[in-house]
């Protein structure tokens, strides 16, 4: 069955394989598809509360945590474009990326939030 939205297609996977492991991490607990779906729905509600609409972009810290993957899924479910910010690249390059994409909101870990505080003074930041 064809599904035009990857976020909606994920819902089908959750229904069929909810108890299976979706994400495994070395330094944190594994997440099932069901747990990942629940986390992405929580993030999605926070994003919806910001009244984000296409084509408004969000930025996501690319630090490979459960929150990062849940945020990507939330954005896909809501049809919001997103850009992943690599915390390892220099701050001036991050500023160039942010200036280019003009995000309306960002989901950042503490490290990136501190690093990019000046850029996000007028936007919504969720840590």
C-alpha positions in Angstrom: 0.0 0.0 0.0 1.4 3.4 -1.0 1.5 6.1 1.6 2.3 9.7 0.5 3.7 10.7 3.9 6.5 8.9 5.6 5.3 10.0 9.0 1.9 8.3 8.3 3.6 5.3 7.0 5.4 5.0 10.3 2.0 4.7 12.0 1.4 1.5 10.1 4.8 0.1 11.2 3.9 1.0 14.8 0.6 -0.9 14.5 2.2 -4.0 13.0 5.5 -4.0 15.0 5.0 -1.8 18.0 6.8 -4.0 20.5 9.9 -4.5 18.4 13.1 -2.5 18.9 13.2 0.6 16.7 16.3 2.2 18.0 19.3 0.8 19.9 21.8 3.0 21.6 25.1 2.2 23.3 24.7 4.6 26.2 20.9 4.8 26.6 17.9 2.4 26.7 16.5 1.0 23.4 13.2 2.3 22.2 10.4 0.2 20.7 8.4 1.5 17.7 5.6 2.2 20.1 7.8 4.2 22.5 9.3 6.2 19.6 5.9 6.9 18.3 4.7 8.2 21.7 7.8 10.4 22.0 7.3 11.8 18.5 3.7 12.6 19.3 4.7 14.5 22.4 7.2 16.5 20.4 4.6 17.0 17.7 2.2 18.5 20.2 4.8 21.0 21.3 5.5 21.9 17.7 1.8 22.3 17.0 1.5 24.6 20.0 3.9 26.9 18.2 1.5 27.2 15.3 4.1 26.1 12.7 2.9 25.7 9.2 4.6 24.8 5.9 7.0 26.1 4.6 8.3 27.2 8.1 11.4 25.2 8.9 12.6 23.7 12.1 16.1 22.9 13.2 17.0 19.7 15.0 20.3 19.0 16.9 21.9 16.1 15.1 23.3 14.4 18.2 21.7 10.9 17.6 19.5 10.8 20.7 16.0 9.4 21.0 14.7 13.0 21.0 16.4 13.7 17.7 14.8 10.8 15.9 11.4 11.5 17.6 11.6 15.1 16.4 12.4 14.0 12.8 9.3 11.8 12.9 7.2 14.5 14.4 8.2 16.9 11.6 7.4 14.3 9.0 4.0 13.6 10.6 3.2 17.4 10.6 4.6 17.9 7.1 7.2 20.4 8.3 10.6 20.7 6.6 13.6 20.4 8.9 17.3 20.7 8.9 19.7 18.7 11.0 22.4 20.7 12.7 25.7 18.8 13.3 27.0 19.8 16.7 30.6 19.0 15.5 30.8 21.7 12.8 32.1 25.2 13.6 29.7 27.8 14.9 30.2 30.2 12.0 29.1 27.4 9.5 26.1 26.7 11.7 25.2 30.4 11.5 25.4 30.3 7.7 23.1 27.3 7.6 20.6 29.0 9.9 20.7 32.3 8.0 20.0 30.4 4.8 17.1 28.3 6.1 15.6 30.9 8.6 14.0 28.3 11.0 10.9 29.3 13.0 11.8 26.9 15.8 14.6 24.6 17.0 15.0 21.5 19.1 18.5 21.6 20.4 20.5 19.9 23.1 22.1 22.1 25.7 25.5 22.3 23.9 24.0 23.6 20.7 21.5 25.8 22.5 24.4 27.6 24.3 26.4 27.8 21.0 23.5 29.3 19.0 21.8 31.4 21.7 22.4 34.6 19.8 20.8 33.3 16.6 17.7 32.0 18.4 16.9 35.0 20.6 13.7 35.7 18.7 12.7 32.2 17.8 11.2 29.3 19.8 13.8 26.9 21.1 12.8 23.6 22.7 15.6 21.9 24.7 
